[in-house]
Amino acid sequence: MKKLLAIVLCLALMLPVLALAEGDGRVHITYSFWGNQTEAEAVQKSLDEYNQSQDKVFVEPMQIPNEEYTQTLVNYAIANKLPDCGMVNENAVLYFSRNGVMADVSDMFAGEELQPMDCITFKDAGVPVGYSSSNEILILYYNKDMFDAANEPYPSADTPYTWDEFVAVAKRLTFDENGKHPGEEGFDPEKIVQYGAFVNNWTWQMEVWALSNGGAWFSEDGNEVLINSPEAIESIQKVADLALVEHVAPLNVIPEDNGVGVGIGSKTVAMTTDGTWRLGTDFPNLGINYGIAPLPMMKEEVTICTSGLTGVFKGQHQQEAYDFVKWYTREESNWDALVLTGIWLPKSEYFYKTEEGINAWLGNEQYPYNKDMETGRKVLVDYTMNYAKPTCWYYTPNTQITTNDILFTALQSVWSGERTAEDVINEIYPELVEAIQVE
């Protein structure tokens, strides 16, 4: 009954869109996406540009909350009322592809001068099934004013903190209402005024620490679950212990995908990990004197790259949707609205490997981090090219189950301190193994 109600609701939501499609002689198609108001405005700006560039097709936006996005598309698919094209949550790309929902776009960029980087190409058994709309990596953000107040040197753009250094710096930036730091006599962990760090423990972002610690969550072919390795388990526990043992991070039992908002955006945390999209979606509105640096490293320097796929769904207007998506996913089509605003990093190697390409965005006065191009180049360009690895959902099936459902729920008891990472991972390991084998 709940599924039926969801389908009815989805159909009702579609009615205004269908009504708009009549009477102007164009083929009307829908483009679905998630994002906050800033992102919605940027998307609309790009759609307006496309709609004004030709008179055959009119693209209408369909904004869906991120936390409801995949299930909403599933409901649309059941009702045979999918949008014509749209973003797809990274963890659902292979799921939709294997279930025949998505059109073939594997040759979309054949013969193009600008090719998407391999690390943001979704592959099923090595065959490309889609491309991310942009590139996004995880980095470290920090509040310069809070570092200055503590007389603490800024994180280096050249050499990342080791994990021990990261914890030590975080302790110096953490203090209670009496000015005491963790480890000092009289420090009260129940009355912390300022935290030194926040590591975003939204489930998918946690994979980077397994890689940094010499482990992995899944094998590179996506066929084997490796999260029960000592290295992967230890990495989860180390992040949990920032709050539970070291007392340098706020407790975050039910994660949300916004380290900036939970962290330095509140001006109660001095440094936080999060994605580069925050350069455009959050920081312009926060009024913070901030800096950027590579992630701390446990054993190896690494970051992960990701971005939602813009795909074409099988349906009546498949060719029109294909043409729009090919236009939309070129950097030039979203240059002002999404790249220069800092919401997207370019997805083509040209913009990382050539001076002309790098200067086109990073050196542009409109780019939000052009105030320190040397640091920007090291953290956004060099870091991407030298240390970025694809997240597991680029090559592992059913991560919408393993990551979003199983791990998200199970790890909450680790973040709260009720159970250890070792106990939780060993308990759910058989469930994870079964999940990646489900078609």
Secondary structure by P-SEA (a helix, b strand, c coil): caaaaaaaaaaaaaaaaaaaccccccbbbbbbbbbcaaaaaaaaaaaaaaaaacccbbbbbbbbbccaaaaaaaaaaaacccccbbbcccccaaaaaaacccccccccccccccccccccbbbccccccccccbbbbbbbbbcaaaaaaaccccccccccccaaaaaaaaaaaccccccccccccccccccccccccccccccccaaaaaaaaccccccccccccccccaaaaaaaaaaaacccccccccccccccccccccccccccccbbbbccccccccccccccccccccccccccccccbbbbbbccccccaaaaaaaaaaaaacccccccccccccccccccccccccccccccccccccccccccaaaaaaccaaaaacbbbbcccccccccccccccaaaaaacccccccccaaaaaaaaaaaaaaaaacc
